[in-house]
């Protein structure tokens, strides 16, 4: 099976040329366009999640021999969570080559975080089935390289850290207020303000989930606090 020039370019960004291109085709097929003869990528997503998980667990285990389970767990979660998979998918232009039904295309399916995350896992499974675990691990470690370097920062849960700081300083938990929402339902943009009892506050805005914007606001307020201590 020959693949299009567009898919060949995607393979170059991914870091793998498929001996069985039909695996890639399936990994890129969303349920909105699947048929009896064109299965979707859900089964591959299930497998890819495990391939990614084993790779990240092994990498973290090897990178820091002194790390405890309690230290490795949040790092692992930061590396395999949906937001991270979707971010990697955007970096390699996965959304541009997804095969979607008309309804999904009209509602911005190529930009949806959950859809991108699922497809990223499916593509990793396709690499695994095409060339084995060593190749899949090689691809994953290359795509996740910067995130592995910065995993301690990425794994820090800013909302939890801010709440712990507030409680340690005799304050009630931080309050998060949605001050605005705009954009279509499939790609909403939020503005969130977080406030402390002592009057300090920070604002964050952007596209994504409310939780991700709350995390950004908490990170900004922690930065203020650390800058005055």
C-alpha positions, 0 to 999 in steps of 0.5 A, a space after each residue: 500500500 502506498 501512502 500520500 505525500 502528506 502522510 509520508 511527511 507526517 511519518 518523517 515528523 513522527 520518526 518512523 516509516 511504516 512497513 505496513 502503512 495500513 496500521 497508520 491508516 487505521 490509527 488515523 481513522 476516527 470513529 466518526 468515519 469508520 465502517 465495517 471495512 474501515 475500522 476506527 482507532 479505538 483498539 489501537 488507542 488501548 494498546 498505545 496507552 500501555 506502550 507509552 506507559 511502559 516506556 515512560 515508567 522504564 525511562 523514569 525508573 532508569 533516569 533516577 535510581 534514588 527516586 521513590 515510588 511517591 516521587 515517580 508517580 506524579 512524574 509518570 502522570 505528567 508524561 502520560 496524561 491526555 494533555 501531554 499526548 495532545 501537545 505532542 500530537 500538535 507538535 507533529 501535526 497529527 491533527 492535519 492527517 486525521 480522518 474524520 467524519 463531516 460532523 467532527 470536522 465541522 466542530 473542530 475535531 482536528 483541534 480537540 484535545 481528547 481526540 488528539 490524545 487518543 489518536 497519538 496513542 493509536 499511532 504509537 500502537 501502530 509503530 509498536 505493531 509495525 516494528 516492535 517495542 524497541 522502535 516504539 520506545 525509540 520514537 516515544 523517547 524522541 518525541 517526549 525528550 524535552 518533557 522527560 528533561 523537565 518532568 519535575 517542573 511539569 509534574 508539580 501540581 500548582 493548585 495543590 501546591 498553592 492550597 498547601 501554601 495557603 493552609 500553612 499560612 493560616 488562610 482558607 483554600 484559594 478561590 477560583 473564579 471564572 471571569 469570562 468565557 468565549 469561543 465555540 463550545 468545541 474550543 472554549 477560551 476561559 479567563 480564570 482569577 485565583 484569589 487568596 485571603 490576603 488579597 493577592 490574586 493572579 489571572 490566566 486565560 487561554 484555550 483548553 479545559 477550565 482545570 488547565 487554566 486554573 493550573 496556569 492561574 495557580 502557577 502565576 500566583 505561586 510565582 508572585 509568592 516565590 518572588 516576594 519570599 
